[in-house]
């Protein structure tokens, strides 16, 4: 973007940098604005905004800076940067075999249509979707009449989601949020929805924090709706992945020790996915004080739960 006298930067002839807090980002992450003059002495600057994690290296990919902290961050920051560059609609479009029919062709729509109320029963019902990505499901639910809040880890995803909702004239409260570190409880909801996010929350501690946050955000008679990838007996993992049958964790090889990495043999691995069998996922939810009312779908990956 081109700006005259960018906020916090006086007119000058050399490049300058200012760090700005951003309430939409995790507390330790700052937005670093770099201003470079278009020409000496003219007082006009080209500004670039990147993310910087205090105390951690910043990985640059294309025009986007990535926070290289927890195991789930880099992949998702990179993915949504690519979505923006290539003008794609949603996460599944990154994989040719999974591409959908467009923005409104959301994953798990048949499941949602079957378990959610319709008509007059929708009025006033509140939905919270986490891991909302570019907002396809959130927009669909708002179009059906639900009051929708939706969050995602990645600012790029939320920016795209807000744009899509505005194009459709929909009022949805979008926010950037790391769901492994939710703090304020705030409102309670009739439904909390997870559409293929849970498998990317891998470690026991992270999943425990997430499930606790979901439970405290549901009304006593609320419903937790999950669509997630599961253990599949015929799934083939590539040479850089190690599947631990005892935990359901998929470990992915990395070139050196990083946050969350463990040593397996002669290599470092980070947690990448959690693919549980149907019975194991059900037991996990029950341990975290949910009652599973229904478990269906491919390999048991569609669930309707209520808090105990």
Short mmCIF file of the C-alpha atoms (twelve columns), coordinates in Angstrom:
data_MODEL
# 
_entry.id   MODEL 
# 
loop_
_atom_site.group_PDB 
_atom_site.id 
_atom_site.type_symbol 
_atom_site.label_atom_id 
_atom_site.label_alt_id 
_atom_site.label_comp_id 
_atom_site.label_asym_id 
_atom_site.label_seq_id 
_atom_site.Cartn_x 
_atom_site.Cartn_y 
_atom_site.Cartn_z 
_atom_site.pdbx_PDB_model_num 
ATOM 1   C CA . UNK A 1   0.000   0.000   0.000  1 
ATOM 2   C CA . UNK A 2   1.070   3.626   -0.443 1 
ATOM 3   C CA . UNK A 3   0.698   5.931   2.522  1 
ATOM 4   C CA . UNK A 4   1.663   9.481   3.396  1 
ATOM 5   C CA . UNK A 5   3.337   9.831   6.797  1 
ATOM 6   C CA . UNK A 6   2.481   6.320   8.097  1 
ATOM 7   C CA . UNK A 7   1.248   6.278   11.685 1 
ATOM 8   C CA . UNK A 8   4.146   6.239   14.120 1 
ATOM 9   C CA . UNK A 9   6.755   7.008   11.434 1 
ATOM 10  C CA . UNK A 10  7.988   10.524  10.741 1 
ATOM 11  C CA . UNK A 11  8.831   11.546  7.182  1 
ATOM 12  C CA . UNK A 12  12.381  10.534  6.385  1 
ATOM 13  C CA . UNK A 13  14.590  9.430   3.517  1 
ATOM 14  C CA . UNK A 14  15.579  5.996   4.880  1 
ATOM 15  C CA . UNK A 15  13.539  2.891   5.623  1 
ATOM 16  C CA . UNK A 16  12.112  2.696   9.143  1 
ATOM 17  C CA . UNK A 17  10.356  0.097   11.286 1 
ATOM 18  C CA . UNK A 18  7.745   0.319   14.042 1 
ATOM 19  C CA . UNK A 19  6.203   -2.501  16.090 1 
ATOM 20  C CA . UNK A 20  2.470   -2.169  16.683 1 
ATOM 21  C CA . UNK A 21  0.341   -4.243  19.086 1 
ATOM 22  C CA . UNK A 22  -2.583  -5.967  17.389 1 
ATOM 23  C CA . UNK A 23  -5.530  -7.057  19.592 1 
ATOM 24  C CA . UNK A 24  -6.491  -9.689  17.011 1 
ATOM 25  C CA . UNK A 25  -3.210  -11.589 17.406 1 
ATOM 26  C CA . UNK A 26  -1.880  -13.807 20.223 1 
ATOM 27  C CA . UNK A 27  -0.360  -11.722 22.995 1 
ATOM 28  C CA . UNK A 28  3.248   -12.553 22.179 1 
ATOM 29  C CA . UNK A 29  2.828   -11.686 18.490 1 
ATOM 30  C CA . UNK A 30  3.307   -8.150  17.211 1 
ATOM 31  C CA . UNK A 31  2.625   -6.591  13.836 1 
ATOM 32  C CA . UNK A 32  5.849   -5.088  12.459 1 
ATOM 33  C CA . UNK A 33  5.313   -2.289  9.953  1 
ATOM 34  C CA . UNK A 34  8.252   -1.482  7.674  1 
ATOM 35  C CA . UNK A 35  8.104   1.802   5.744  1 
ATOM 36  C CA . UNK A 36  10.374  2.451   2.768  1 
ATOM 37  C CA . UNK A 37  10.410  5.786   0.907  1 
ATOM 38  C CA . UNK A 38  9.179   5.810   -2.694 1 
ATOM 39  C CA . UNK A 39  11.801  8.464   -3.498 1 
ATOM 40  C CA . UNK A 40  14.203  10.576  -1.402 1 
ATOM 41  C CA . UNK A 41  12.610  13.548  0.304  1 
ATOM 42  C CA . UNK A 42  9.039   13.200  -1.009 1 
ATOM 43  C CA . UNK A 43  7.440   12.049  2.237  1 
ATOM 44  C CA . UNK A 44  5.637   9.095   0.671  1 
ATOM 45  C CA . UNK A 45  6.253   5.526   1.732  1 
ATOM 46  C CA . UNK A 46  5.546   1.966   0.713  1 
ATOM 47  C CA . UNK A 47  4.603   0.058   3.860  1 
ATOM 48  C CA . UNK A 48  4.832   -3.680  4.477  1 
ATOM 49  C CA . UNK A 49  3.129   -5.349  7.414  1 
ATOM 50  C CA . UNK A 50  4.537   -8.626  8.754  1 
ATOM 51  C CA . UNK A 51  3.966   -10.704 11.876 1 
ATOM 52  C CA . UNK A 52  6.739   -11.198 14.397 1 
ATOM 53  C CA . UNK A 53  6.765   -13.578 17.350 1 
ATOM 54  C CA . UNK A 54  8.855   -12.104 20.143 1 
ATOM 55  C CA . UNK A 55  11.777  -14.380 20.885 1 
ATOM 56  C CA . UNK A 56  11.180  -16.661 17.889 1 
ATOM 57  C CA . UNK A 57  12.489  -16.541 14.324 1 
ATOM 58  C CA . UNK A 58  10.260  -15.217 11.569 1 
ATOM 59  C CA . UNK A 59  9.979   -17.364 8.474  1 
ATOM 60  C CA . UNK A 60  9.342   -15.460 5.248  1 
ATOM 61  C CA . UNK A 61  7.283   -17.144 2.521  1 
ATOM 62  C CA . UNK A 62  6.393   -15.017 -0.500 1 
ATOM 63  C CA . UNK A 63  4.940   -11.757 0.770  1 
ATOM 64  C CA . UNK A 64  3.813   -13.158 4.119  1 
ATOM 65  C CA . UNK A 65  5.779   -13.548 7.338  1 
ATOM 66  C CA . UNK A 66  5.037   -16.616 9.421  1 
ATOM 67  C CA . UNK A 67  5.232   -17.113 13.169 1 
ATOM 68  C CA . UNK A 68  7.451   -20.182 13.634 1 
ATOM 69  C CA . UNK A 69  6.295   -21.179 17.117 1 
ATOM 70  C CA . UNK A 70  3.862   -23.992 17.885 1 
ATOM 71  C CA . UNK A 71  3.561   -27.039 15.638 1 
ATOM 72  C CA . UNK A 72  0.198   -25.963 14.185 1 
ATOM 73  C CA . UNK A 73  1.155   -22.419 13.175 1 
ATOM 74  C CA . UNK A 74  3.463   -22.478 10.161 1 
ATOM 75  C CA . UNK A 75  1.401   -24.875 8.031  1 
ATOM 76  C CA . UNK A 76  -1.750  -22.825 8.470  1 
ATOM 77  C CA . UNK A 77  -0.117  -19.437 7.944  1 
ATOM 78  C CA . UNK A 78  1.498   -20.746 4.759  1 
ATOM 79  C CA . UNK A 79  -1.744  -22.303 3.507  1 
ATOM 80  C CA . UNK A 80  -3.829  -19.152 3.800  1 
ATOM 81  C CA . UNK A 81  -1.065  -17.033 2.284  1 
ATOM 82  C CA . UNK A 82  -1.232  -19.362 -0.721 1 
ATOM 83  C CA . UNK A 83  -5.036  -19.144 -0.807 1 
ATOM 84  C CA . UNK A 84  -4.780  -15.373 -1.071 1 
ATOM 85  C CA . UNK A 85  -2.083  -15.475 -3.750 1 
ATOM 86  C CA . UNK A 86  -3.923  -17.974 -5.936 1 
ATOM 87  C CA . UNK A 87  -7.454  -16.672 -5.382 1 
ATOM 88  C CA . UNK A 88  -8.705  -19.991 -3.984 1 
ATOM 89  C CA . UNK A 89  -11.844 -20.376 -1.909 1 
ATOM 90  C CA . UNK A 90  -11.033 -22.616 1.026  1 
ATOM 91  C CA . UNK A 91  -8.556  -25.055 2.560  1 
ATOM 92  C CA . UNK A 92  -9.718  -28.052 0.519  1 
ATOM 93  C CA . UNK A 93  -8.909  -26.182 -2.706 1 
ATOM 94  C CA . UNK A 94  -5.214  -26.508 -1.868 1 
ATOM 95  C CA . UNK A 95  -5.469  -30.221 -2.664 1 
ATOM 96  C CA . UNK A 96  -6.725  -31.019 -6.187 1 
ATOM 97  C CA . UNK A 97  -8.331  -34.298 -5.136 1 
ATOM 98  C CA . UNK A 98  -10.391 -32.474 -2.458 1 
ATOM 99  C CA . UNK A 99  -11.431 -29.378 -4.414 1 
ATOM 100 C CA . UNK A 100 -15.071 -28.423 -4.039 1 
ATOM 101 C CA . UNK A 101 -17.583 -26.762 -6.317 1 
ATOM 102 C CA . UNK A 102 -16.844 -23.280 -4.968 1 
ATOM 103 C CA . UNK A 103 -16.991 -21.183 -1.826 1 
ATOM 104 C CA . UNK A 104 -20.540 -22.198 -0.934 1 
ATOM 105 C CA . UNK A 105 -19.829 -25.924 -1.364 1 
ATOM 106 C CA . UNK A 106 -18.749 -26.537 2.222  1 
ATOM 107 C CA . UNK A 107 -17.459 -29.725 3.748  1 
ATOM 108 C CA . UNK A 108 -19.879 -31.473 6.116  1 
ATOM 109 C CA . UNK A 109 -22.950 -29.682 4.795  1 
ATOM 110 C CA . UNK A 110 -25.019 -32.909 4.691  1 
ATOM 111 C CA . UNK A 111 -24.103 -33.553 8.347  1 
ATOM 112 C CA . UNK A 112 -24.992 -30.003 9.405  1 
ATOM 113 C CA . UNK A 113 -28.240 -30.071 7.456  1 
ATOM 114 C CA . UNK A 114 -29.239 -33.290 9.199  1 
ATOM 115 C CA . UNK A 115 -28.459 -32.331 12.807 1 
ATOM 116 C CA . UNK A 116 -29.221 -28.598 12.942 1 
ATOM 117 C CA . UNK A 117 -32.738 -27.173 13.344 1 
ATOM 118 C CA . UNK A 118 -34.558 -25.541 10.452 1 
ATOM 119 C CA . UNK A 119 -37.278 -22.962 9.920  1 
ATOM 120 C CA . UNK A 120 -38.634 -21.179 12.966 1 
ATOM 121 C CA . UNK A 121 -36.518 -23.269 15.333 1 
ATOM 122 C CA . UNK A 122 -33.399 -21.418 14.140 1 
ATOM 123 C CA . UNK A 123 -34.505 -17.978 15.331 1 
ATOM 124 C CA . UNK A 124 -32.215 -16.642 18.056 1 
ATOM 125 C CA . UNK A 125 -29.946 -19.687 18.076 1 
ATOM 126 C CA . UNK A 126 -26.253 -18.839 18.464 1 
ATOM 127 C CA . UNK A 127 -23.385 -20.705 16.816 1 
ATOM 128 C CA . UNK A 128 -19.643 -20.541 17.490 1 
ATOM 129 C CA . UNK A 129 -17.384 -22.066 14.842 1 
ATOM 130 C CA . UNK A 130 -13.682 -22.436 15.558 1 
ATOM 131 C CA . UNK A 131 -11.126 -23.106 12.862 1 
ATOM 132 C CA . UNK A 132 -13.478 -21.322 10.479 1 
ATOM 133 C CA . UNK A 133 -10.889 -20.715 7.740  1 
ATOM 134 C CA . UNK A 134 -12.243 -18.451 5.023  1 
ATOM 135 C CA . UNK A 135 -15.733 -18.588 6.504  1 
ATOM 136 C CA . UNK A 136 -17.700 -20.800 4.129  1 
ATOM 137 C CA . UNK A 137 -19.566 -22.680 6.850  1 
ATOM 138 C CA . UNK A 138 -20.065 -19.522 8.929  1 
ATOM 139 C CA . UNK A 139 -21.651 -17.780 5.934  1 
ATOM 140 C CA . UNK A 140 -23.844 -20.786 5.211  1 
ATOM 141 C CA . UNK A 141 -25.092 -20.905 8.799  1 
ATOM 142 C CA . UNK A 142 -25.741 -17.150 8.862  1 
ATOM 143 C CA . UNK A 143 -27.727 -17.476 5.637  1 
ATOM 144 C CA . UNK A 144 -29.843 -20.109 7.393  1 
ATOM 145 C CA . UNK A 145 -30.677 -17.621 10.135 1 
ATOM 146 C CA . UNK A 146 -28.232 -18.497 12.918 1 
ATOM 147 C CA . UNK A 147 -26.352 -15.793 14.835 1 
ATOM 148 C CA . UNK A 148 -22.763 -16.734 14.109 1 
ATOM 149 C CA . UNK A 149 -19.411 -16.053 15.761 1 
ATOM 150 C CA . UNK A 150 -16.374 -17.586 14.063 1 
ATOM 151 C CA . UNK A 151 -12.663 -17.674 14.897 1 
ATOM 152 C CA . UNK A 152 -9.445  -18.850 13.279 1 
ATOM 153 C CA . UNK A 153 -5.751  -18.804 14.124 1 
ATOM 154 C CA . UNK A 154 -4.698  -17.046 10.913 1 
ATOM 155 C CA . UNK A 155 -5.321  -13.322 10.258 1 
ATOM 156 C CA . UNK A 156 -5.273  -13.927 6.475  1 
ATOM 157 C CA . UNK A 157 -8.119  -16.433 6.846  1 
ATOM 158 C CA . UNK A 158 -10.206 -14.031 8.909  1 
ATOM 159 C CA . UNK A 159 -9.616  -11.185 6.460  1 
ATOM 160 C CA . UNK A 160 -10.845 -13.377 3.601  1 
ATOM 161 C CA . UNK A 161 -13.821 -14.550 5.657  1 
ATOM 162 C CA . UNK A 162 -14.872 -10.986 6.501  1 
ATOM 163 C CA . UNK A 163 -14.652 -10.052 2.840  1 
ATOM 164 C CA . UNK A 164 -16.814 -12.990 1.765  1 
ATOM 165 C CA . UNK A 165 -19.418 -12.262 4.421  1 
ATOM 166 C CA . UNK A 166 -19.573 -8.586  3.433  1 
ATOM 167 C CA . UNK A 167 -20.068 -9.562  -0.216 1 
ATOM 168 C CA . UNK A 168 -23.112 -11.582 0.880  1 
ATOM 169 C CA . UNK A 169 -24.510 -8.917  3.193  1 
ATOM 170 C CA . UNK A 170 -24.092 -11.154 6.246  1 
ATOM 171 C CA . UNK A 171 -23.400 -10.043 9.810  1 
ATOM 172 C CA . UNK A 172 -20.911 -12.462 11.362 1 
ATOM 173 C CA . UNK A 173 -18.554 -11.710 14.228 1 
ATOM 174 C CA . UNK A 174 -15.148 -12.955 13.038 1 
ATOM 175 C CA . UNK A 175 -12.018 -12.861 15.207 1 
ATOM 176 C CA . UNK A 176 -8.453  -14.151 15.251 1 
ATOM 177 C CA . UNK A 177 -8.016  -16.648 18.066 1 
ATOM 178 C CA . UNK A 178 -5.657  -19.478 18.988 1 
ATOM 179 C CA . UNK A 179 -8.180  -21.963 20.368 1 
ATOM 180 C CA . UNK A 180 -5.489  -23.745 22.375 1 
ATOM 181 C CA . UNK A 181 -5.157  -20.568 24.437 1 
ATOM 182 C CA . UNK A 182 -8.695  -19.262 24.815 1 
ATOM 183 C CA . UNK A 183 -9.049  -17.134 27.946 1 
ATOM 184 C CA . UNK A 184 -12.202 -15.042 28.335 1 
ATOM 185 C CA . UNK A 185 -15.322 -17.189 28.294 1 
ATOM 186 C CA . UNK A 186 -17.703 -14.438 27.221 1 
ATOM 187 C CA . UNK A 187 -21.000 -15.574 25.716 1 
ATOM 188 C CA . UNK A 188 -22.473 -19.059 25.696 1 
ATOM 189 C CA . UNK A 189 -23.737 -20.718 22.568 1 
ATOM 190 C CA . UNK A 190 -26.379 -23.183 21.464 1 
ATOM 191 C CA . UNK A 191 -23.867 -24.861 19.149 1 
ATOM 192 C CA . UNK A 192 -20.095 -25.034 18.938 1 
ATOM 193 C CA . UNK A 193 -18.967 -26.407 15.583 1 
ATOM 194 C CA . UNK A 194 -15.689 -27.963 14.483 1 
ATOM 195 C CA . UNK A 195 -15.317 -28.708 10.760 1 
ATOM 196 C CA . UNK A 196 -12.024 -30.546 10.272 1 
ATOM 197 C CA . UNK A 197 -10.041 -28.575 12.833 1 
ATOM 198 C CA . UNK A 198 -9.755  -31.079 15.680 1 
ATOM 199 C CA . UNK A 199 -7.341  -33.395 13.864 1 
ATOM 200 C CA . UNK A 200 -4.819  -30.531 13.687 1 
ATOM 201 C CA . UNK A 201 -4.921  -30.042 17.479 1 
ATOM 202 C CA . UNK A 202 -2.599  -32.890 18.327 1 
ATOM 203 C CA . UNK A 203 -1.094  -33.002 21.806 1 
ATOM 204 C CA . UNK A 204 -3.017  -34.162 24.870 1 
ATOM 205 C CA . UNK A 205 -2.569  -30.806 26.624 1 
ATOM 206 C CA . UNK A 206 -3.756  -28.783 23.624 1 
ATOM 207 C CA . UNK A 207 -6.787  -30.999 23.088 1 
ATOM 208 C CA . UNK A 208 -7.646  -30.823 26.789 1 
ATOM 209 C CA . UNK A 209 -7.510  -27.009 26.714 1 
ATOM 210 C CA . UNK A 210 -9.635  -26.885 23.573 1 
ATOM 211 C CA . UNK A 211 -12.286 -29.282 24.883 1 
ATOM 212 C CA . UNK A 212 -12.457 -27.414 28.191 1 
ATOM 213 C CA . UNK A 213 -12.928 -24.140 26.305 1 
ATOM 214 C CA . UNK A 214 -15.708 -25.667 24.199 1 
ATOM 215 C CA . UNK A 215 -17.511 -27.018 27.265 1 
ATOM 216 C CA . UNK A 216 -17.442 -23.664 29.061 1 
ATOM 217 C CA . UNK A 217 -18.791 -21.876 25.975 1 
ATOM 218 C CA . UNK A 218 -21.780 -24.153 25.494 1 
ATOM 219 C CA . UNK A 219 -25.130 -23.604 27.125 1 
ATOM 220 C CA . UNK A 220 -26.098 -26.493 29.452 1 
ATOM 221 C CA . UNK A 221 -28.340 -27.970 26.740 1 
ATOM 222 C CA . UNK A 222 -26.022 -26.960 23.903 1 
ATOM 223 C CA . UNK A 223 -24.553 -29.219 21.253 1 
ATOM 224 C CA . UNK A 224 -20.943 -29.734 20.164 1 
ATOM 225 C CA . UNK A 225 -20.864 -30.780 16.498 1 
ATOM 226 C CA . UNK A 226 -17.659 -32.320 15.166 1 
ATOM 227 C CA . UNK A 227 -16.523 -33.377 11.701 1 
ATOM 228 C CA . UNK A 228 -12.977 -34.685 11.875 1 
ATOM 229 C CA . UNK A 229 -10.488 -36.888 10.056 1 
ATOM 230 C CA . UNK A 230 -10.164 -40.334 11.613 1 
ATOM 231 C CA . UNK A 231 -7.903  -43.356 11.611 1 
ATOM 232 C CA . UNK A 232 -8.387  -45.211 8.332  1 
ATOM 233 C CA . UNK A 233 -6.908  -48.711 8.032  1 
ATOM 234 C CA . UNK A 234 -6.011  -48.156 4.371  1 
ATOM 235 C CA . UNK A 235 -4.478  -44.692 4.808  1 
ATOM 236 C CA . UNK A 236 -0.905  -44.505 3.543  1 
ATOM 237 C CA . UNK A 237 1.505   -42.062 5.187  1 
ATOM 238 C CA . UNK A 238 4.544   -40.790 3.302  1 
ATOM 239 C CA . UNK A 239 8.177   -41.407 4.199  1 
ATOM 240 C CA . UNK A 240 8.418   -38.261 6.326  1 
ATOM 241 C CA . UNK A 241 5.514   -39.288 8.564  1 
ATOM 242 C CA . UNK A 242 5.380   -41.705 11.463 1 
ATOM 243 C CA . UNK A 243 1.980   -42.884 12.724 1 
ATOM 244 C CA . UNK A 244 1.889   -43.902 16.387 1 
ATOM 245 C CA . UNK A 245 -0.909  -46.451 16.703 1 
ATOM 246 C CA . UNK A 246 -0.979  -46.163 20.502 1 
ATOM 247 C CA . UNK A 247 -1.863  -42.440 20.471 1 
ATOM 248 C CA . UNK A 248 -3.172  -41.760 16.949 1 
ATOM 249 C CA . UNK A 249 -0.527  -39.046 16.525 1 
ATOM 250 C CA . UNK A 250 1.040   -38.489 13.107 1 
ATOM 251 C CA . UNK A 251 4.613   -37.266 13.591 1 
ATOM 252 C CA . UNK A 252 6.235   -35.413 10.681 1 
ATOM 253 C CA . UNK A 253 10.007  -35.263 10.161 1 
ATOM 254 C CA . UNK A 254 11.693  -31.841 10.420 1 
ATOM 255 C CA . UNK A 255 15.339  -31.013 9.611  1 
ATOM 256 C CA . UNK A 256 16.277  -29.801 13.096 1 
ATOM 257 C CA . UNK A 257 15.000  -29.406 16.630 1 
ATOM 258 C CA . UNK A 258 12.135  -26.888 16.880 1 
ATOM 259 C CA . UNK A 259 9.301   -26.166 19.310 1 
ATOM 260 C CA . UNK A 260 7.272   -29.306 20.156 1 
ATOM 261 C CA . UNK A 261 9.757   -31.620 18.385 1 
ATOM 262 C CA . UNK A 262 10.729  -35.042 19.709 1 
ATOM 263 C CA . UNK A 263 13.603  -37.296 18.750 1 
ATOM 264 C CA . UNK A 264 12.588  -40.550 17.054 1 
ATOM 265 C CA . UNK A 265 15.615  -42.595 16.055 1 
ATOM 266 C CA . UNK A 266 18.064  -40.324 14.231 1 
ATOM 267 C CA . UNK A 267 15.524  -37.624 13.270 1 
ATOM 268 C CA . UNK A 268 13.415  -34.868 14.791 1 
ATOM 269 C CA . UNK A 269 9.644   -35.045 14.407 1 
ATOM 270 C CA . UNK A 270 6.811   -32.640 15.252 1 
ATOM 271 C CA . UNK A 271 3.166   -33.557 15.915 1 
ATOM 272 C CA . UNK A 272 1.131   -32.937 12.770 1 
ATOM 273 C CA . UNK A 273 -2.247  -34.724 12.976 1 
ATOM 274 C CA . UNK A 274 -4.286  -36.854 15.373 1 
ATOM 275 C CA . UNK A 275 -6.125  -39.701 13.646 1 
ATOM 276 C CA . UNK A 276 -8.047  -41.629 16.271 1 
ATOM 277 C CA . UNK A 277 -10.217 -44.683 15.855 1 
ATOM 278 C CA . UNK A 278 -13.921 -44.125 16.529 1 
ATOM 279 C CA . UNK A 279 -13.913 -45.730 19.978 1 
ATOM 280 C CA . UNK A 280 -10.788 -43.816 21.061 1 
ATOM 281 C CA . UNK A 281 -12.280 -40.450 20.065 1 
ATOM 282 C CA . UNK A 282 -15.480 -41.267 21.899 1 
ATOM 283 C CA . UNK A 283 -13.544 -42.174 25.065 1 
ATOM 284 C CA . UNK A 284 -11.545 -38.931 24.845 1 
ATOM 285 C CA . UNK A 285 -14.704 -36.823 24.645 1 
ATOM 286 C CA . UNK A 286 -16.238 -38.694 27.562 1 
ATOM 287 C CA . UNK A 287 -13.100 -38.156 29.665 1 
ATOM 288 C CA . UNK A 288 -13.508 -34.433 29.048 1 
ATOM 289 C CA . UNK A 289 -17.094 -34.429 30.307 1 
ATOM 290 C CA . UNK A 290 -19.075 -34.728 27.098 1 
ATOM 291 C CA . UNK A 291 -21.837 -37.175 26.359 1 
ATOM 292 C CA . UNK A 292 -21.717 -38.445 22.785 1 
ATOM 293 C CA . UNK A 293 -25.305 -38.497 21.547 1 
ATOM 294 C CA . UNK A 294 -24.451 -39.670 18.042 1 
ATOM 295 C CA . UNK A 295 -21.380 -40.913 16.202 1 
ATOM 296 C CA . UNK A 296 -21.707 -41.565 12.486 1 
ATOM 297 C CA . UNK A 297 -20.115 -40.762 9.146  1 
ATOM 298 C CA . UNK A 298 -16.988 -42.139 7.554  1 
ATOM 299 C CA . UNK A 299 -15.037 -44.076 10.215 1 
ATOM 300 C CA . UNK A 300 -17.067 -42.387 12.972 1 
ATOM 301 C CA . UNK A 301 -15.863 -38.847 12.279 1 
ATOM 302 C CA . UNK A 302 -19.207 -37.032 12.666 1 
ATOM 303 C CA . UNK A 303 -20.317 -36.531 16.244 1 
ATOM 304 C CA . UNK A 304 -23.048 -34.774 18.192 1 
ATOM 305 C CA . UNK A 305 -22.108 -34.174 21.827 1 
ATOM 306 C CA . UNK A 306 -23.538 -32.354 24.843 1 
ATOM 307 C CA . UNK A 307 -21.706 -31.176 27.974 1 
ATOM 308 C CA . UNK A 308 -22.247 -33.212 31.142 1 
# 
